[in-house]
Amino acid sequence: MKLVKIVRHHRQYTPGDVTGFADGHAQKLIDAGIAEEHVPEAKDAKASKSDATKAAAAKG
């Protein structure tokens, strides 16, 4: 299973969608320019962004 981010319309998917496909199928979509490999952010990175947003909102 490989996560990909859709960059061109494909079936029911629209650009920006992140979905998983079998490795072979995902690679075909990447090679065709329909998708790019997606690497999820670490959960700690998301928490840091959220904390920074909360701090900025508190200031202002």
C-alpha positions, -999 to +999 in steps of 0.1 A: +000+000+000+014+034-010-001+068-002-004+092-032-016+127-036-038+132-067-026+161-089-049+156-119-086+144-120-088+106-120-120+087-117-137+099-085-106+116-072-099+153-075-066+172-072-055+174-036-070+141-025-047+117-006-055+081-010-038+047-009-033+022-037-015-011-041+022-003-048+021-012-085-011+008-092+002+038-073+035+037-093+015+037-125-004+068-114+028+085-104+045+076-138+014+089-157+016+123-138-018+117-122-004+115-087+027+121-066+040+101-037+026+114-004+046+113+028+025+122+058+039+147+083+050+135+116+023+139+143+047+160+164+051+185+135+013+189+133+011+195+170+038+222+168+020+240+140-012+239+160+005+252+191+021+280+171-013+290+157-029+290+192+000+312+205-005+337+177-042+338+183-037+344+220-014+374+212-037+391+190 
